Amino acid sequence: MQTIKNSLKKVSSIEFMPLVIGYIILIIFFAIKSDHFFTLNNFLNIALYAANVGILSCTMTLIIVAGHIDLSIGSVIALGGVVLGTLLNKGMPIGVAILGAIAAGALTGLYNGILITRIKINAFITTLAGMEIFRGMSYLVTNGKAITLSNNVIKAIGRGYTLGIPNAVLIMLAVIIIFTLVSKYTVFGRRIFVIGGSSQVAYLSGINVETNLTVLFVLNGVMCGLASVIYCSQLGSAMPSNANGMEFDVISAVILGGASLSGGKGSIVGALFGALLLGTLSNGMVMLNIHTYWQQVISGVVLVLAVVLDVIKNRSAQRTLAA
C-alpha cells in the first residue's frame, strides 16, 4: 500500500501532469462530440501534425530553460527548405541537399548565438530581427516563387510510413529520446539548467556560459534544418512562406509542457504532450467545423492560460521561499 502511495506521489509531482490530465479530458470531449475522432488513423494524423512542433520543441525547451527564446525558427525552416529545393534543382545528390538544409539552419543558429552571447544583444530582439532577415533571404533566393520537389526520398521522409507509423513521427520520437537523454544525463544538459537558474552562478562555477549557449542555438538551427526537410516533404514544395507562425506553436507547446519563461525549468517530454495537445485541439476543432478565426482565438487563449499558470506557480514558489 505504501508503495502505491509513493508511486502516486511521484506521478502527481511531475511538472506537466496537469497538462496530461487536461489532454485526456480534451480527448474524451472530442471523442464524445465526433464519431470520427477516436480512431487510430486520426491519432496518427494528430501525431503527424505535431511532428515538426515536437522536434523543434526539444531545443526550444532548452533555450527557454536557459532563460532565452528564439522567434526565428519559422523563417529558418523556410530558408532551409529553399536551400534544399535549390540544391536539388541544381542536380545535387539528395544527401548533399539535406545536409545543405541542415547546414543552413546551423549557420542561422550560430548567427543568433554569436549576437546573443558575444555582442550581448537581447535574444528577443536578435531572433525577432532574424525572423525578418531569414524570411527575406528566402524570398530573395526564390524571387517569391515555390520550388517543386519531386524526389522520392524527400517524399518518403515526410509522407512515407514504416510499419504503419509515419516516418516523420518516428523521426520526432528519435529526436525526443536523444534530447531527453542529453538534458538529463549529460554535462551539457545539466549546464543549461544551471545557466537558466542563474547565469552568474553558472559562470562562478566554471561553466563557459557563452560557449554553451552558442552551441545550444546551433543545435536549435540544426533541428530547424531537419524540420525544413520534413515540412517540404509534406507539402511537396519549398516556399519562402513555409512555416509562417511556426514559432507560436512551438513556444506554446513548450510553455504548456511546464517550461518557465523565467528560465531554469522545463521538460522535453512535457513539451511533447504540449505539441500533441495543440495538434489534438486543432484536429478536433476542424472535425467540429469550428471557424478558422475562432480556432486562432482559442489557440491564443490556451497559450495565455499556460503563461498565467506559469506566473502563478512562480509567485507561489517565491512566497514559499520568502516564508
N, C-alpha and C positions, 0 to 999 in steps of 0.2 A: 504493500500500500504506500509506504514511504517512497519507494522507487517511482511509482506512478506520479505521486505528488511532485517529486523532484523533476521528473520529465516534463510535467505540465508547467512547472515554474520556469524551466529553461525555454520552453516553447513560447510562453507568454512574454518572456523578456526579450525576444527577438525584436529588433527595432522596427522592422517592416511588417510585423504581424497584423496590425490594424489594416494595412493595405491588403494582405492576403484575405482577411475576413471580408473586407469590402468587395474584393474581386469575386469571391464566392457568391456573395449576395447579388452582385451585378449579373453573374451567370444565371443564377436562379430566376432573377427578374426577367431577363431576355428569353430564357427558356419557356417561361410561362406565357409571355406575350407573343412569341413567334414559334410556330411548329417546325420551322426550318433551321432554327438556331442551334439546337443541341444535337449536332451531327459531327461525325469525325471529319468529314470534308470541310465543314465550316470552321472547325477548330484549327485545321491545317492552314486554311486561308488566313485566319487571325494570326497564327504564328508566322506565316509568310509576310503578312503586312508589317509585323513587328520586327522582322529580321534585321533590317538596317538600323532601326532605332535601338534594338538590343545590342548590336555590335558597337555602335557609337557611344552607347551609354556606359560601356566598360571604361573607356579612357575619360569620358566626361565626368564620371563618378569620381575618379582620382583627381581630376582637375579641380572639381568643386571641393573635394576633401582637402586639397592643398590651399583652398581659400581663393581660387581664381575662377574664371569662366571663359568659354570660347563661343562666340556668336558667329564665327565664320564657317562653321562646318558645312552648312548647306551650299555655300559658294565654293568651298573646296571640293565637294562632291561633283559639282557642275564642272569645275576646272579639270578634275581627274578624268571625268568622262570624256571631255573634249580632247584631252591628251590621248586617251585610249582610242577614240574614234579616228583621230588624225593619224596616229601611227599605223593603225590597221589599214586605212585608206592609202597609205604610202607603201603598203606591201610588207610591213614589218611582221615577223612571226608573232603569234598570239602571246607567247610568253614574254617577249620584249614589250609588247603593247601593255600587258597587265602590269609588268614591273615599272613601265613608264608612268602609268596612272598612280601607282603606289609611291613612286619616287617624287612625283609632283606634289602629292599630299604631304610627304615627309618634308619637302622644301618649304611648304607653307607653314608647317608646324615649327620648323627651325626659324623661319622669319618671325613668327609670333613670339616664340620663346626668347629670341635674342632681344627683341624690343621690350619685352616684359621684364626680363631678368637683368639685362646689361644696360639698356637705355633707361630702365625704370619707368616705362610708360604703363599706366593702369591697364590691366587685362581687358576690362570692358571696352575702353577706348581703342586699344590695339586691335582687338578682334572685330570690333564694330567697323573700323576702317578697313580691316582685312576682308570683311564680308563684301564691301563695295569694290575693293581692288580686285579680288579674285573673280567675282562675278563679272566685272567689267572686262577682265582679261579673257574670260570665256567667250563673251560676245565679240571681242576684237578678233580672236583666233578664227571663229566660225562665221564672222560677219552676220551674226544673229540667226544663222541657219542650222537646222538639225543635221546630224551626221547619222545616216542609217547604218545599223550594224547587222550583218547577215552571217557572221561567223558562228558555226555550230557549237564550238566550245564555249563561246560567250553566252549563247542561248542556254546551254546546259547549266551554266553556273547559277543563273537566277531563275530559270524556268524549268529545269530538269528535276527529276526525282530519283532517289536511291532508296530501295526497299520501301517504297511508298511514302517516304518523307522528302519534302522539298530540299534540294541541295542548299538553298540559302539558309534554311533553318538549321541544317547540320553545321554549316559554317558558323552561324551565330552561336550555337551551343559550344562548339570547339573554342571559339574566342572567349566566351564567358568563363569556361572552365580554366583556360590559360590565365586570364586576368584575375580570376578569383584566387588561384594559387599564387600569382605574383603579389597580389595585395596582402595576402595573409601570411605567406611563408618565405618571402624574400626580403633581403635587406632594403632593396629599393622601395618595395611596398610599405614597409614599416616607416621608412624615412619620409614618405609622402604624408603619412598620418601625423608624424611628429611636426613636419613643416606646417600642416594645416592647423595643428593645435597652437603653435607659436613658432614663427619663423626665426625669432630671436633666440629662443631656447634651442631650436634645431642648430642654429649657427654656433652657439656657445658649446653645443655638444659635439662639435666637429663635423657636422653634416654640411656638405657643399650645396647650399640651397639653390644657387643659380644653376649649377650643372644638372641637378636632379629635376628641377622644373623644366629646363630646356629639353631634357630627354623625354619628359612626360608630354610636352607639346609636340615633339617629333613623333612619338608613338600615336598621339591623337591624329596627327596628319596621316600616318600610315593607315590607321583604321578608316579614315575618310577616303583614302585611295582605294582600299578594299571595298568599301561600301559603294564607291562610284562604279566599280565593275559590276556589282550585283544590281545596282539601280538601273544602269544602262541595259543590262541583260533583260531585266523585267520589262523595260519599255521598248526594247528593240532599237533604240537610238540614243545618241548623245546630243543633248540640247543644252545651250547655255542657261536655260531656265530650270534645269533639273534641280530637284531637292529644295525648291524655294520654300523657306519656312521650316525646314527640317530641324533647325536648331531649337525651335519651340518644342517640338515633340520630344526631342532627346533630353532637354533640360527638364521638361515636365516629368518624364519618366524617372529621371534621377532624383528629383525632389520628392516625387511620390514614393520612391523607394527608400526614403528615410535620410537622404543626404541633407546636410545642413548648409545653408548659404554662408554661414559664418565660418565654415571650414572645420576640419578635424573629425568629421563624422560622415559615414556613408557606407553603402553596401551594394556590391555589384549584383548579387542575387536579388536584392530588393529592387534595383533598377530594372532587372529583367521582368519582375512582376509589374512594375510601373509601365513598362513598354507593352506588356500583354494586356494590362487593364485599358490602356489607351486604344490598343487595337480592337479589343472587345467592345469598348464603348462606341467606337466608330462603326464597327461591323453591325452592332445591334441597332444603332440609330438608323442606319441605312435600311435594315430589314423592317423597321417600324415606319419607314417613309418619313422620317423627320427631316425637315427642310435643311439644306446645307448651311444657311445662315444661322439657324438655331444650333446646328452641330458645332459651329465655331464658338458660339456663345457658351454652350455647355462645356466645351473643352477648356475654354478660358476660365470658367468658374471653377472647374476641377483643379486647375493649377493654382488659382488664388487660394482655395481652401487648403491645398497642400502647404503653401507658403505660410498661411495663417497658423496652421498646426505646428509648423517648424518654429515660428516665432513664439508661440505659447509654450512649447517644450523648452526652448532656450531660456525664457524668462523663469519658468518653473525651476530649471536647473540652477540658474543664478540665485534665486531665492533660497534654494536648499543649501547652496554653498555659503551664502551670507549668514544663514541661520547657524 
